[in-house]
């Protein structure tokens, strides 16, 4: 898949550290998102930069849990935000903006992984660095994180994504169903079987997050 081609009507990905008018500390609110997407639909590049800054860390986390391939993560993230820029006027408010954006990211990543025939493998344990300050806590968190990523890699693509969206992004089943384009009952079924399999795979591992 080719990277987005910059044109006069297509924004460049925002470089880290660029000064942007942040809508507030941390994650933007639904109301702020609605204002921003309206401005983006009107062609406001500054509003798009603010939206990009808000969604970049969430999308990076989401996509990194779907695939360990950094090039696919980066390409899917930029393709997602390019689609947001180009399709902002099609957003119809029938779901939260975050649900709409994550749905685009999910489909974009799935397409990229199918195109490159990438297996859903895990990252190496050394790549699962913890930000804990104490060495003992850091080592324990790294071991738990590595075990979790290994276990997630043994789930089906659908089960893994439901667990990621639920536990790493705190999304309700209704929103996950919209993102994955399936009934809510299907999400619940995938969650049930995914949790059961994950518990079995992580039996004896430190920590209990399920």
N, C-alpha and C positions, 0 to 999 in steps of 0.2 A: 504494500500500500504506500502510496506517495504521501509525503508530508504536505500540509496545506500550502498552497501557493499564494503568496502575498499579492494582493492587487490593491488598487486605490480604494476599493469598497470593502476590503477584508482587513481587519485589524491584525497587527502582529501580536504574538503572545507577549504578555507583560513580563518584563524582566524582574527578577527578585530584587527588592529594595527600591523599586521605582516609587516616587512620591505620589500617592493617590489619596483622594478625599474619602477616607474610610467612613462607612455609615455608622460605625460604632465599634466598641471593643468586641473582638471575637466574631462570632457568627451573626450575620444580618438577620433581622426579623422578617416575618412574612410581609408586613406592611412596607418595609424598606425594599424588599425584593420586588414587590409589585410596582413601586415607583421606579425602580431602576430598570425593570424590563420594559416598562412603557417608554422610558427615555431611550433605551436601546433600540426599540422598534422604530423610534423616530430618527435613528441614525446618530445618536449621541455617543461618540466614542469614549468620552470621559466616563459616562455611566457604565459602559461596557468594561472599562478598566477596573472600576470599583467592583462590579459584579465578578469579574475574573479573580480579583484579589480575595474576595469573600469565598468563592467556591473552590479555588485551587487546592487548599489543604484537604478539604473533604473528598474531592474527586481523586486526588493523589492517593489518599489512604484507601479509598474504595477500589480503585483500579489496581493498586499494588497488592491487594488481597485476592484479586481475581487472577492475576498472573505475575510471576516473578520476573518476567522479561521487561527490563527497564525501557528499551526502545518502544515496545508496544504500549506501555503505560504512558510514556511521554506523548507518543503519537495519538493515542486515543483521547488523552486529556485535551490536547490542542484541537483535535478534530471535533470533540464535543463542544468546546467553547466557540469554535468557528461556526458550528451548526446553530448554537444559541444566537450568535450575532446575526446570521443570515435568516433564521427562522423566528426571530423574536416576535414578529407581527402575527405569527400563527398561534402563539400561546393564548389559550381561550379561558384561562382561569378556572377550568373544571377541576383542577388539582392544584396543590401548592406548587410554586415555582420550583422548589427543590425536588419535588417528585418528578416534574417534567424534565429537569436537567439530568437527574440520575437515570431516568429512563433512556435518554439519549446516550449517556455514557455507557450504560449497560449494553445497549444494542451495538454501539460503536466498538466496544471491546470484544464482544462476542464475534462480530464480523471479522475483526482483525485477527483474532485467535484462530478462527476457522480458515481464513485465507492463508495464514502462515502455518497451519496445522500444528499448533503449539499445545503440548500436553499440559494439563493443570498440575504442574509439579510444584514442589515447595522450594523456598529459598534455603540456602545453606544456613546452618545455625548461627555462624558468625555474622550474618547479615541482619539478624534479629536483635539489634542492639537495644538495650533498655536505657532510659534516661534517668534511672534511679541514681541517687547520690551515694548511698552506702555500697561498698564493694560486694558485701554478702547479698544484699537485696538485688543488686545489679545482676549478679550471677544467677540467683534464683529466678529472677524475672526473665533472663535470657533463656534459661533452660526451659521454663514453662512456655515461653513464647515459641521457642523452636519446636517443642513437643506439640503445641497447638497447631502450628503451621503444617507440621508433618501429618497430623491427624486430619486436618481440613483437606489436605491433598488427596486423601483416600475417599472422600465423599464424592457423590455425583456433582456435576457442575451446578445443577439446580439446587441441591441441598446446601452446598457450600455457599451459594449466593444468598439464600434465605438467611442462613446463620450470620453471614457477614453484615447484611443490611439490618438485621435485628439487633445483634449484640455490639457491633462496632459503630453503627450509625443511629441506633435507637428509633428505627422506623416502625410504625405499626403495620399489622398485616395488610390493612387496606391499601396503604401506600406501596408496600412491596408488591402486592398483586398488580397495581397499576404499572409499576416499573417493569415487572417481569411478564406483563400481559397474560395473566392467568387468573382463574377464580381465587377468591380468598381461601376457600376450602382446600385448594391445591397447595397454597402456601402453608397452611396448617399441617397438611399431610407431610410435606417436605420437611417442615420443621420437626415434626414428631420423629420421623425416621432418621433425619440428620442428627438430632440430639442424641438419640439412642445409640447410633453408630459411633458418634464422637465420644460419648461416655465410655463405651467399650474400648475404643482405641486409646483413650487416655487413662485407662484404669491403672492406678498406681503412680500416676504422675503428680507432682506437687501442684497445689492450687485446685480450686473448684469454682469455675466461673459459670457453669451451666446449671 
